């Protein structure tokens, strides 16, 4: 039979199940795939008919239903596959070697129909929604027990991924809203990720989606896979460096990744920004400043470079320059909470308490779970003498980040000043449990006696 008859046969199988009104939960896509392989690779003699029935029964299908399915399949298949002997041999050999693609010698029509058959079985069995099934049918790669059926389908899904409205490079200042179509593409790609033979650029794009969704661990996995396939993909190295900084705090590994990216393409502003951030966190301020300046020379609208350069200036108490950097950041990325928090800290250091509190509130408005802004607002209330509001803010900060040792210390200090020794001791002990090197908390606890 030609494969068109073969696919019609699967429809007949599904129809038989429907007539019997039997929907066994154990019949899965894997079982359908196994049946497909056997029907394609055997002459389907009576012995094979028995084997098919036994497998379906073992999988949980009612014996009568299994016999009906196998009988219908074999009655159709006995018309023989309309394949040349060479194609038949090629198909058999490649199916036996489950880690190679189907040979290009096989007819394109055959390979396409096997892929459609697989995906139609997924849709029929309800493993995916109708929308997802449509995406899968329009283009994915599938595997028969590890065998990629259709390379062109991987390329089709890859094209869909590359059309996502997601930049090649993203950062903490970016906000990207995926369209419904983009979300469906991502969902389908994620479902079939292990079976897709994606190129590094597509893996990078999917990694960026995860990054923007806050899934840094998932993003790191995809960036790593992209670099394994292409060590010279500079953008993936930049993004991996960024994730290493924010997920693990490993600034030395981040420096290595960002440097790798710049060795390939020294004209990537974001690579200089990430490298500068890694140097700043490693305490190498001079190199950090150089990197930020290089980034801004290439891209004056790099909001993260402006913000991080401002942090350097603030740390060295050059408050005028720091304020200009944070104001420039906000001009470019008004929605970026850390810039508002940093600007607030500059106002606080300059003695402008009202503006400092206004900035902290703006940061919290943008991100209600921003522990650092709640902490700073609490400190501002403490400076104003309102310890009740100070305590309230520290508690909000700890709700957002229960493992913030310094904030536990700050809360303990307020209780200590208020004469609540028991609560103060509890907070200091909590701070030390989280971070045994917290010298401030250790000193405060010792002072309690």
Backbone torsions as a table, in degrees:
resi	resn	phi	psi	omega
1	UNK	NA	152.9	171.7
2	UNK	-82.0	169.8	-172.1
3	UNK	-71.3	-20.5	173.4
4	UNK	-60.9	-41.5	176.4
5	UNK	-64.9	-39.2	-179.4
6	UNK	-61.0	-43.4	-179.6
7	UNK	-69.5	-37.4	174.8
8	UNK	-59.5	-36.1	178.9
9	UNK	-60.1	-40.9	178.3
10	UNK	-62.9	-37.9	176.5
11	UNK	-61.8	-38.1	177.5
12	UNK	-64.0	-39.3	177.3
13	UNK	-60.0	-47.1	-179.5
14	UNK	-62.9	-38.1	179.1
15	UNK	-63.9	-38.5	179.0
16	UNK	-61.0	-43.9	178.7
17	UNK	-61.2	-39.0	-177.9
18	UNK	-65.8	-41.1	179.6
19	UNK	-62.7	-39.5	-179.7
20	UNK	-76.5	-8.3	-178.7
21	UNK	52.2	44.1	-178.7
22	UNK	-121.1	121.5	-178.8
23	UNK	-125.9	78.9	-176.0
24	UNK	-69.7	128.7	-179.5
25	UNK	-65.6	-21.6	-176.4
26	UNK	-79.1	-13.0	178.8
27	UNK	-80.9	108.7	-173.5
28	UNK	-116.9	177.4	176.4
29	UNK	-57.8	-37.7	-179.9
30	UNK	-58.8	-42.0	180.0
31	UNK	-64.5	-44.7	179.0
32	UNK	-59.0	-42.1	-179.8
33	UNK	-62.4	-44.7	179.2
34	UNK	-59.3	-41.2	178.1
35	UNK	-62.5	-42.2	179.9
36	UNK	-58.8	-45.8	-178.8
37	UNK	-60.9	-46.1	-177.2
38	UNK	-64.2	-39.8	-177.7
39	UNK	-68.7	-31.4	179.7
40	UNK	-80.5	-29.8	-168.1
41	UNK	-104.3	-0.5	-179.4
42	UNK	-123.8	166.5	175.0
43	UNK	-82.7	-2.5	176.8
44	UNK	55.6	47.5	173.7
45	UNK	-73.6	179.4	-176.0
46	UNK	-58.2	-38.3	179.2
47	UNK	-60.3	-38.0	178.4
48	UNK	-70.1	-34.1	177.4
49	UNK	-59.8	-43.8	178.8
50	UNK	-63.3	-40.8	-179.8
51	UNK	-63.2	-40.5	179.1
52	UNK	-63.7	-43.4	-179.8
53	UNK	-62.4	-45.3	-178.8
54	UNK	-61.1	-40.0	-179.5
55	UNK	-66.4	-42.4	-179.8
56	UNK	-65.7	-38.9	177.8
57	UNK	-65.2	-43.2	179.5
58	UNK	-61.4	-30.6	179.8
59	UNK	-80.3	-7.7	175.2
60	UNK	113.2	4.3	-179.7
61	UNK	-81.0	141.6	176.9
62	UNK	-55.8	133.4	-176.7
63	UNK	-54.2	-39.6	179.9
64	UNK	-65.5	-41.2	178.3
65	UNK	-65.5	-40.7	179.9
66	UNK	-61.7	-41.9	179.9
67	UNK	-65.3	-39.0	179.4
68	UNK	-65.8	-42.9	180.0
69	UNK	-63.1	-49.7	-178.4
70	UNK	-63.4	-40.6	180.0
71	UNK	-62.6	-43.8	179.1
72	UNK	-64.4	-40.0	-179.1
73	UNK	-63.8	-45.8	-174.3
74	UNK	-71.8	-35.7	179.3
75	UNK	-62.1	-33.5	176.8
76	UNK	-77.1	-43.2	-171.7
77	UNK	-69.4	-22.2	-177.4
78	UNK	-67.2	-9.0	174.7
79	UNK	-74.2	-6.8	176.2
80	UNK	75.7	144.6	175.8
81	UNK	-70.7	134.8	179.5
82	UNK	-87.6	64.5	178.6
83	UNK	-120.8	149.4	176.1
84	UNK	-70.4	157.1	177.6
85	UNK	-56.0	-38.1	-179.7
86	UNK	-64.1	-43.2	179.8
87	UNK	-66.4	-38.4	-179.7
88	UNK	-62.8	-44.1	178.9
89	UNK	-64.7	-43.5	179.8
90	UNK	-61.2	-42.1	179.6
91	UNK	-62.6	-45.3	-178.6
92	UNK	-62.2	-46.8	-178.3
93	UNK	-61.6	-42.0	-177.4
94	UNK	-73.6	-31.8	176.3
95	UNK	-68.5	-32.4	178.7
96	UNK	-70.0	-37.1	176.4
97	UNK	-91.9	96.9	-167.6
98	UNK	-82.5	12.8	179.1
99	UNK	-121.4	17.0	177.6
100	UNK	-123.3	150.3	177.4
101	UNK	-71.8	151.9	174.9
102	UNK	-56.9	138.1	-176.1
103	UNK	-62.5	143.7	177.3
104	UNK	-67.4	-11.2	177.0
105	UNK	-67.6	-25.9	-178.5
106	UNK	-72.0	150.8	-178.1
107	UNK	-62.1	134.7	179.6
108	UNK	-57.0	-37.8	-179.5
109	UNK	-60.9	-40.0	-179.9
110	UNK	-62.6	-49.8	-176.2
111	UNK	-64.5	-39.3	178.8
112	UNK	-63.2	-42.9	-176.2
113	UNK	-70.1	-32.5	175.3
114	UNK	-62.8	-42.9	178.6
115	UNK	-63.4	-44.2	178.9
116	UNK	-62.8	-40.9	179.0
117	UNK	-58.2	-47.0	179.4
118	UNK	-58.5	-47.9	-175.5
119	UNK	-71.5	-35.3	175.9
120	UNK	-63.7	-35.7	178.1
121	UNK	-65.4	-37.3	176.8
122	UNK	-61.0	-46.2	-178.9
123	UNK	-64.7	-44.6	-177.9
124	UNK	-62.0	-39.1	-177.5
125	UNK	-81.7	-3.9	173.7
126	UNK	78.7	19.3	178.8
127	UNK	-73.2	-18.1	179.5
128	UNK	-136.4	159.4	177.1
129	UNK	-73.3	169.3	179.1
130	UNK	-61.0	-41.5	-179.9
131	UNK	-63.0	-43.5	-179.8
132	UNK	-66.4	-40.1	179.3
133	UNK	-60.3	-41.3	179.4
134	UNK	-61.9	-41.1	177.7
135	UNK	-64.8	-42.5	-179.4
136	UNK	-63.2	-41.2	-179.1
137	UNK	-68.4	-32.6	-178.6
138	UNK	-73.6	-20.2	176.8
139	UNK	165.8	100.3	168.5
140	UNK	-147.0	167.5	171.2
141	UNK	-99.8	141.6	178.2
142	UNK	-125.3	162.0	177.9
143	UNK	-127.8	139.8	169.9
144	UNK	-101.4	95.6	-179.3
145	UNK	52.7	47.7	177.3
146	UNK	99.1	-4.9	-177.6
147	UNK	-99.1	118.2	177.9
148	UNK	-73.2	121.7	-173.9
149	UNK	-79.5	-42.6	-169.7
150	UNK	-139.7	104.2	-179.8
151	UNK	-61.8	-36.2	-178.2
152	UNK	-63.7	-26.8	179.0
153	UNK	-71.8	-35.6	173.3
154	UNK	-60.6	-42.3	-179.1
155	UNK	-65.6	-34.4	179.2
156	UNK	-65.7	-46.9	178.0
157	UNK	-65.3	-37.3	178.2
158	UNK	-58.9	-41.5	177.9
159	UNK	-62.3	-39.2	177.9
160	UNK	-64.2	-41.2	179.2
161	UNK	-64.1	-42.2	-177.7
162	UNK	-69.1	-17.0	176.9
163	UNK	-88.0	-2.3	178.3
164	UNK	-58.7	143.0	-179.9
165	UNK	-82.2	60.2	-179.0
166	UNK	-129.9	128.6	-179.3
167	UNK	-63.0	159.5	177.0
168	UNK	-67.9	-31.8	175.6
169	UNK	-124.4	133.7	178.6
170	UNK	-128.2	162.6	178.3
171	UNK	-145.4	178.3	-178.2
172	UNK	-63.1	-19.4	-178.9
173	UNK	-85.9	-8.3	-174.8
174	UNK	-84.4	144.5	169.9
175	UNK	-130.2	118.1	-178.2
176	UNK	-127.8	122.1	177.2
177	UNK	-97.0	120.9	178.0
178	UNK	-79.7	139.7	175.6
179	UNK	-73.1	162.6	176.2
180	UNK	-54.7	-38.9	178.8
181	UNK	-64.6	-42.0	178.4
182	UNK	-63.4	-41.4	-179.8
183	UNK	-63.7	-38.0	178.1
184	UNK	-66.3	-40.8	178.0
185	UNK	-60.7	-46.6	-179.3
186	UNK	-62.4	-42.9	-178.7
187	UNK	-63.1	-43.6	179.0
188	UNK	-65.7	-42.4	-179.6
189	UNK	-64.4	-41.7	178.9
190	UNK	-62.6	-40.3	-178.9
191	UNK	-62.8	-35.5	-174.5
192	UNK	-107.5	18.3	-170.2
193	UNK	-57.9	-41.7	-176.8
194	UNK	-72.4	-15.6	-180.0
195	UNK	-103.4	-8.1	-179.8
196	UNK	-86.0	135.1	175.5
197	UNK	-96.3	72.0	-173.1
198	UNK	-83.2	145.8	174.2
199	UNK	-75.3	158.9	-176.5
200	UNK	-54.6	-38.6	-178.1
201	UNK	-62.8	-35.6	178.4
202	UNK	-72.5	-38.5	175.7
203	UNK	-61.1	-40.3	177.0
204	UNK	-59.8	-45.4	-177.7
205	UNK	-64.0	-42.1	176.9
206	UNK	-65.8	-36.6	175.8
207	UNK	-61.3	-38.5	179.0
208	UNK	-65.7	-34.5	176.3
209	UNK	-62.3	-46.5	179.4
210	UNK	-63.5	-38.7	178.6
211	UNK	-58.9	-47.9	-178.4
212	UNK	-67.5	-24.3	177.3
213	UNK	-84.7	-2.2	179.8
214	UNK	87.0	4.7	179.4
215	UNK	-90.8	77.7	-175.1
216	UNK	-69.6	-33.9	178.6
217	UNK	-64.6	-44.4	176.8
218	UNK	-64.3	-38.8	177.9
219	UNK	-63.2	-43.2	179.7
220	UNK	-58.8	-41.3	-179.9
221	UNK	-60.4	-43.6	-178.4
222	UNK	-71.2	-39.5	177.9
223	UNK	-63.8	-39.9	179.3
224	UNK	-63.4	-43.6	178.2
225	UNK	-62.4	-40.5	179.1
226	UNK	-61.9	-42.0	-178.4
227	UNK	-72.7	-29.7	175.6
228	UNK	-63.2	-34.8	-179.7
229	UNK	-83.9	-29.4	179.2
230	UNK	-146.8	90.4	-178.7
231	UNK	-61.3	-13.6	-178.6
232	UNK	-99.4	12.6	176.1
233	UNK	-80.3	91.8	-171.2
234	UNK	-59.3	-39.5	-177.7
235	UNK	-61.9	-38.0	178.6
236	UNK	-67.0	-36.7	177.8
237	UNK	-65.9	-39.1	177.7
238	UNK	-62.0	-47.8	-177.6
239	UNK	-66.7	-36.8	177.6
240	UNK	-65.0	-39.7	177.2
241	UNK	-61.2	-43.0	178.8
242	UNK	-60.2	-46.2	-178.9
243	UNK	-64.9	-41.5	179.2
244	UNK	-60.0	-37.8	177.6
245	UNK	-65.3	-47.2	-172.5
246	UNK	-85.2	-23.9	-177.4
247	UNK	-94.8	-42.8	-174.7
248	UNK	-114.3	-15.8	-176.7
249	UNK	71.6	14.8	-177.5
250	UNK	-83.9	85.4	-174.5
251	UNK	-70.2	-27.8	179.1
252	UNK	-69.3	-41.4	176.7
253	UNK	-65.8	-36.3	178.2
254	UNK	-65.5	-40.4	177.4
255	UNK	-60.5	-41.3	179.7
256	UNK	-64.3	-43.6	-179.1
257	UNK	-66.8	-45.7	-179.5
258	UNK	-64.7	-37.9	177.8
259	UNK	-65.5	-37.2	176.5
260	UNK	-60.8	-43.1	179.2
261	UNK	-62.2	-43.3	-177.9
262	UNK	-70.9	-26.0	176.6
263	UNK	-68.4	-24.9	177.4
264	UNK	-88.5	-43.2	-177.2
265	UNK	-145.0	97.0	-178.3
266	UNK	-74.9	-3.0	-178.4
267	UNK	-97.4	18.8	178.1
268	UNK	-95.3	105.7	-179.2
269	UNK	-56.6	-40.5	-176.2
270	UNK	-66.8	-28.6	176.7
271	UNK	-64.4	-40.7	177.1
272	UNK	-66.0	-37.6	178.8
273	UNK	-64.8	-46.2	-179.9
274	UNK	-65.9	-40.4	177.7
275	UNK	-62.9	-42.1	177.8
276	UNK	-62.4	-41.1	178.6
277	UNK	-62.9	-40.3	178.4
278	UNK	-64.5	-43.0	177.4
279	UNK	-63.9	-40.4	179.8
280	UNK	-61.5	-42.8	180.0
281	UNK	-72.7	-22.0	176.1
282	UNK	-84.8	-3.3	178.6
283	UNK	83.0	17.2	-179.9
284	UNK	-103.2	77.5	-169.4
285	UNK	-63.6	-40.7	-176.5
286	UNK	-62.5	-44.7	179.0
287	UNK	-68.4	-35.4	179.0
288	UNK	-62.4	-47.1	-179.4
289	UNK	-61.7	-41.5	178.5
290	UNK	-58.8	-43.6	-178.5
291	UNK	-65.4	-43.8	179.0
292	UNK	-62.5	-39.8	178.6
293	UNK	-65.1	-39.0	177.3
294	UNK	-63.1	-43.2	-179.9
295	UNK	-61.6	-45.2	-177.2
296	UNK	-71.1	-28.1	175.8
297	UNK	-65.3	-33.0	179.4
298	UNK	-85.1	-35.9	-177.1
299	UNK	-141.0	93.1	-178.5
300	UNK	-64.5	-8.4	179.4
301	UNK	-106.4	22.8	176.0
302	UNK	-79.6	94.7	-173.6
303	UNK	-61.4	-39.1	-178.0
304	UNK	-67.2	-36.2	177.8
305	UNK	-64.6	-42.9	177.3
306	UNK	-61.2	-45.5	-178.2
307	UNK	-62.1	-47.1	-175.9
308	UNK	-71.7	-30.8	173.4
309	UNK	-65.7	-38.9	176.4
310	UNK	-61.0	-37.9	177.6
311	UNK	-61.4	-41.1	177.4
312	UNK	-59.9	-46.8	-179.5
313	UNK	-64.5	-39.1	179.5
314	UNK	-63.9	-41.5	-179.2
315	UNK	-63.8	-29.8	177.9
316	UNK	-94.9	10.7	176.0
317	UNK	64.1	26.8	170.9
318	UNK	-90.6	76.1	-168.3
319	UNK	-68.5	-31.7	179.6
320	UNK	-63.5	-48.0	178.3
321	UNK	-66.3	-39.0	179.7
322	UNK	-61.6	-44.7	-179.5
323	UNK	-60.4	-42.4	179.5
324	UNK	-63.0	-38.9	179.4
325	UNK	-65.1	-44.1	-178.0
326	UNK	-69.8	-37.0	177.4
327	UNK	-65.8	-36.7	177.2
328	UNK	-66.9	-39.4	177.4
329	UNK	-59.0	-47.0	-177.9
330	UNK	-66.3	-33.6	177.3
331	UNK	-62.2	-37.3	-178.5
332	UNK	-84.0	-42.9	-176.2
333	UNK	-130.5	78.5	-175.0
334	UNK	-60.6	-24.0	-174.6
335	UNK	-89.7	5.3	-172.1
336	UNK	-89.9	102.7	-174.1
337	UNK	-56.3	-42.7	-178.1
338	UNK	-58.2	-32.6	179.7
339	UNK	-65.3	-41.3	177.1
340	UNK	-64.9	-42.4	178.8
341	UNK	-63.1	-43.2	179.5
342	UNK	-65.7	-40.6	177.8
343	UNK	-63.3	-39.0	176.8
344	UNK	-60.2	-40.8	179.8
345	UNK	-66.6	-32.7	175.8
346	UNK	-65.6	-44.1	177.5
347	UNK	-62.4	-39.4	179.3
348	UNK	-63.0	-43.6	178.8
349	UNK	-67.4	-25.9	178.9
350	UNK	-86.9	-2.6	178.3
351	UNK	83.6	15.3	179.7
352	UNK	-102.0	78.7	-170.3
353	UNK	-63.5	-41.1	-176.4
354	UNK	-62.1	-44.7	179.5
355	UNK	-69.4	-33.5	177.7
356	UNK	-61.6	-47.5	-179.0
357	UNK	-65.3	-35.7	177.8
358	UNK	-62.0	-41.2	179.5
359	UNK	-68.6	-41.4	179.2
360	UNK	-62.1	-42.0	179.6
361	UNK	-63.1	-37.3	178.6
362	UNK	-65.0	-41.7	178.1
363	UNK	-61.0	-41.2	-179.9
364	UNK	-69.7	-35.8	176.9
365	UNK	-61.2	-39.8	179.8
366	UNK	-74.3	-32.1	-179.2
367	UNK	-144.2	91.3	-177.6
368	UNK	-60.7	-16.7	178.9
369	UNK	-102.0	25.1	-177.0
370	UNK	-87.7	96.6	-173.0
371	UNK	-61.2	-41.1	-176.9
372	UNK	-62.4	-39.2	179.9
373	UNK	-69.0	-40.5	175.7
374	UNK	-61.5	-41.2	178.6
375	UNK	-61.2	-46.3	-178.2
376	UNK	-67.9	-36.2	176.7
377	UNK	-65.6	-38.2	176.2
378	UNK	-61.1	-44.5	179.0
379	UNK	-62.3	-37.7	178.4
380	UNK	-64.0	-41.4	176.9
381	UNK	-65.3	-35.4	177.0
382	UNK	-63.7	-42.2	177.1
383	UNK	-62.8	-29.0	179.0
384	UNK	-83.9	-4.3	177.1
385	UNK	87.5	8.3	179.9
386	UNK	-100.9	87.8	-174.3
387	UNK	-72.7	-26.6	178.0
388	UNK	-63.6	-46.3	178.2
389	UNK	-70.5	-32.2	177.2
390	UNK	-61.3	-47.7	179.1
391	UNK	-61.7	-42.5	179.8
392	UNK	-58.5	-42.4	-179.3
393	UNK	-68.5	-40.4	178.6
394	UNK	-63.7	-37.8	178.2
395	UNK	-65.1	-39.2	176.1
396	UNK	-62.3	-40.3	179.3
397	UNK	-62.7	-40.5	-178.4
398	UNK	-74.6	-25.8	171.9
399	UNK	-63.2	-38.8	-179.4
400	UNK	-75.9	-35.0	-178.0
401	UNK	-142.2	85.6	-176.5
402	UNK	-65.3	-14.9	-177.6
403	UNK	-102.7	20.3	178.7
404	UNK	-84.5	96.6	-174.8
405	UNK	-58.5	-43.7	-177.2
406	UNK	-66.1	-32.7	179.8
407	UNK	-72.0	-36.0	173.2
408	UNK	-60.8	-39.3	177.0
409	UNK	-63.6	-42.8	179.8
410	UNK	-62.2	-42.6	178.8
411	UNK	-63.8	-41.5	177.6
412	UNK	-61.3	-37.9	-179.6
413	UNK	-64.4	-36.6	178.1
414	UNK	-65.9	-45.6	178.4
415	UNK	-60.9	-37.3	-179.9
416	UNK	-63.3	-46.1	179.0
417	UNK	-64.0	-34.1	-178.5
418	UNK	-80.2	-3.8	178.0
419	UNK	86.9	7.2	179.2
420	UNK	-92.5	79.9	-173.5
421	UNK	-63.3	-39.2	-177.2
422	UNK	-61.8	-47.8	179.6
423	UNK	-68.3	-36.3	178.2
424	UNK	-60.8	-46.2	-179.9
425	UNK	-61.3	-42.7	179.2
426	UNK	-59.3	-43.8	-179.6
427	UNK	-67.3	-42.3	179.3
428	UNK	-63.7	-41.2	178.6
429	UNK	-63.9	-38.8	177.2
430	UNK	-63.0	-43.1	179.7
431	UNK	-60.9	-41.3	-178.8
432	UNK	-71.9	-35.4	177.3
433	UNK	-61.5	-41.9	179.7
434	UNK	-69.9	-43.3	-178.0
435	UNK	-137.7	95.5	-179.4
436	UNK	-60.3	-16.0	-179.9
437	UNK	-92.1	7.5	179.6
438	UNK	-73.8	93.5	-174.7
439	UNK	-68.3	-33.1	179.9
440	UNK	-63.7	-45.1	179.7
441	UNK	-67.0	-39.0	178.4
442	UNK	-63.2	-41.2	178.1
443	UNK	-65.5	-41.3	179.7
444	UNK	-65.7	-39.9	179.3
445	UNK	-66.3	-40.2	178.9
446	UNK	-64.1	-35.4	-179.1
447	UNK	-68.2	-25.4	178.4
448	UNK	-70.9	-21.8	179.5
449	UNK	83.8	NA	NA
